[in-house]
Amino acid sequence: MNQPTDNRRGSLLAAALTAAERGWHVFPLRPGTKQPALHGERTCIGTGPCAGGHRKWEQRATTDPDRIRAAWWRAPFNVGIATGPSGLLVIDLDTPEHKGSSDAPDGAATFGALCERAGHAVLDTYRVRTASGGTHLYFTTPPGTRMTNTQGTVADSVDTRAWGGYVVAAGSTTPAGAYEALCGPVAAPLPSWLQSILQPAPKRSQVPSVAVAGQSRRYADVALAAECRNVASAQVGQREAKLFWAARALGRFVAWGDLPRHVVEQALQAGGEAAGLSAAECRSTLRSALDWSIAHNQNRRDAA
């Protein structure tokens, strides 16, 4: 084996062991790529780890240093982190170039705008610059939760990886470039306000009875009045965030047909202006929050 290959294999082994020491479950990716190096179900011969049935990369990801050394001894594999078993949720902020269009939104910009509207600073946690110039933000998930991957749920060009997903670890390289850690190794807990966006309420029947529909409309009227009072009484520093979350909450009733959109917009616009926001600020916040809520609440849910 030539010296450059030996050096590369050693640095990738070190990256895999470092991730494992943090409790993150790793598995090998094909050298220079983002693709798992493990065999697929169609080619599984049912031996070794798969003796009891085929085991996919998420099941075979490990923190065992002996297994990691045995795997990375064979080749300079890139390092994959199985986010679900690792207790991680990773936010993937894409760049327009990664989306294949200069007109695509920038993930970092849309995520920053979301944090601002919600009244929070951009989240401080372990982050990795991706080979394409994007950013991965690492968060630990609350014990007992099982979060899944999302695409565009948080904001445009903002995806997440959890159970069923993986990310390429810092130290790996592809033809597009390297994955590079941008700060210390500590992953912050996932904020509750962000978790509420990622975990929708449980679904209920899509065709409610007349009695349930009538009850939901009455609940919607009460919710509208309460949210408007909450927005109108908001203090400086909380006004836009309260308007944003009120629109997110009431948008579901618009999606379900319990409240007309123009009624919600007019009522919350009045509440926002009463709190001291400008008409333009109210319109911008309401439009984006209602659009998102309506798009993500097409099925009636138990929260009604």
C-alpha positions, 0 to 999 in steps of 0.5 A: 500500500502506498504512503498517501493511501496509508495516510488517508486511511489513517486520518479517516480511521481517526475521524471515525473513532473520534465520532464514535467517542462522542457516542455517534454511530458510524459506518463506512462510505465508499472512498471519495463518495457519500454512498454506503460501502455496505452491501445491499439487500439484493446482494446479501448472502445471509452470513456474518452480521446478516446471519439472522437477516439482512442488516442495513447501514443504520443497523450496522452503524457502531461505536465499537472501536474494534469493529471500526478499526477492522472496517477502516483497515481495509480501505480509506472509507469516508465516514457516515454517521447514522443520526437516529441511533446516535441520538442526533438531529442534523439540520442541513442548510443547502446552498443554491448551487447544491440545488442546481439553480442560482435562483434557489433560496439559500438554506442558511438565510432562510433558517436565519430568517426563521430563527429571527421571526421566532424570536431566537438567535441562530442556534449555537452548536457543533457544525460542519461545512459540507463539501458543497459549501453548505452547513450541517448543524448537529443537535441532540434529540430529547430522550425517548423521541424518534424523529425522522428525516424532513425536507423543506419542513423547517424552511426552504432549502433546510432539510433534517436527518434523524432516524432513517438518515445519515450525514457525512462526518468531518474529515471525509472528502469527495471530489467536490471538497472536504467536510470540515468541522467549524467549531468544538465537538459539543452538539446542543440539545434540540430547542423545543420550539424547533422540535414543535415544527418538526413533530406535527400533532398525530393525525385523526380521521380525514372526514370528521363527523358533522358534530366534530366539524362543528365543535372544531369551528367553535374551537377555531373561533375561540382560538382566533380570539385568544391568539389575537389578544396574545399578539396585541398584548405582546411586549417589545422583542416578542411581538413578531415571534408571537405573531408568527406562532399565532399564524402558524397555530391558526393556519391549520384551521384555514387548511381545514376549512374552519376559518377563512384565510382573510378573516385570520389575516385581518384579525392578526394584522390588527393585533400585530399593529396594535402591538406596535408592528408596522403594517408591512412587517405584519403582512410579511410575517403572516404570509410566510407563516400561514403559507407554511401552516396551510401546506403542512396541515391538509389533514385534520389533526387531534389538536383541534 
